Amino acid sequence: MAVVLLMLLLSYLSRRLGDALKIAPYYRVLYATGVLVFIAFAIDTLQANIGFTIPPALPMIIRISAILIAFGICLRYWSWLFSEHLKR
């Protein structure tokens, strides 16, 4: 659940930053990644409580792909921090 909240926070901050820098609204993808992480959480919960059988690698693959996508989107918005830090 913490990762879902992190995705929501990053999407809010990226939306504000994107508005200021006139960047396309890629932040919407962060909402989708939050949904993907929640789906992986729901699969794990259903599997444990109901006896629902899904390969255990599937929720992990969903989480990893969501995090990699979110990392790419965040780099799009926040890459200017690296150049500012390297100027010093």
C-alpha positions in Angstrom: 0.0 0.0 0.0 2.9 2.3 0.6 4.0 2.0 -3.0 0.5 2.9 -4.2 0.6 6.0 -2.0 4.1 6.8 -3.3 2.8 6.6 -6.9 0.0 9.0 -6.0 2.4 11.4 -4.4 4.8 11.3 -7.4 1.9 11.8 -9.8 0.7 14.8 -8.0 4.2 16.4 -7.8 4.9 15.5 -11.4 1.7 17.1 -12.5 2.6 20.3 -10.8 6.1 20.2 -12.2 4.9 19.3 -15.7 2.5 22.3 -15.6 5.3 24.6 -14.7 7.8 23.2 -17.3 5.2 22.6 -20.0 5.8 18.9 -20.2 3.2 16.5 -21.7 0.9 14.9 -19.1 2.9 11.7 -18.6 2.1 11.8 -14.9 -1.2 10.0 -15.8 0.9 6.8 -16.3 1.8 7.0 -12.7 -1.8 6.5 -11.7 -1.8 3.4 -13.9 1.3 2.0 -12.2 -0.4 2.6 -8.8 -3.3 0.5 -10.1 -1.0 -2.2 -11.3 0.7 -2.4 -7.9 -2.7 -2.6 -6.2 -3.7 -5.4 -8.6 -0.6 -7.3 -7.6 -1.5 -6.8 -3.9 -5.0 -8.0 -4.6 -3.7 -11.1 -6.3 -1.5 -11.9 -3.4 -4.3 -11.3 -0.9 -6.8 -13.4 -2.9 -4.3 -16.2 -3.3 -3.6 -16.3 0.4 -7.2 -16.1 1.6 -9.3 -17.9 -1.0 -6.8 -20.5 -2.1 -6.8 -19.0 -5.6 -3.9 -20.4 -7.6 -1.8 -18.2 -9.8 1.9 -18.6 -10.5 3.7 -16.7 -7.7 5.9 -14.9 -10.2 3.0 -13.1 -11.8 2.4 -10.5 -9.0 6.2 -9.9 -8.8 6.4 -9.4 -12.5 3.5 -6.9 -12.3 5.2 -5.0 -9.5 8.6 -4.9 -11.2 7.1 -3.7 -14.5 5.1 -1.0 -12.8 8.1 0.3 -10.9 10.3 0.3 -14.0 7.6 2.2 -15.9 7.2 4.7 -13.0 11.0 5.1 -12.8 11.1 6.0 -16.5 8.3 8.5 -16.2 9.8 10.1 -13.1 13.1 10.5 -14.9 11.3 12.4 -17.6 10.0 14.9 -15.0 12.8 15.0 -12.5 16.0 14.7 -14.7 16.7 18.4 -14.3 17.7 17.7 -10.7 20.7 15.7 -11.8 22.0 18.5 -14.1 21.4 21.1 -11.3 23.3 18.9 -8.8 26.2 18.3 -11.3 26.7 22.1 -11.9 28.1 22.5 -8.4 
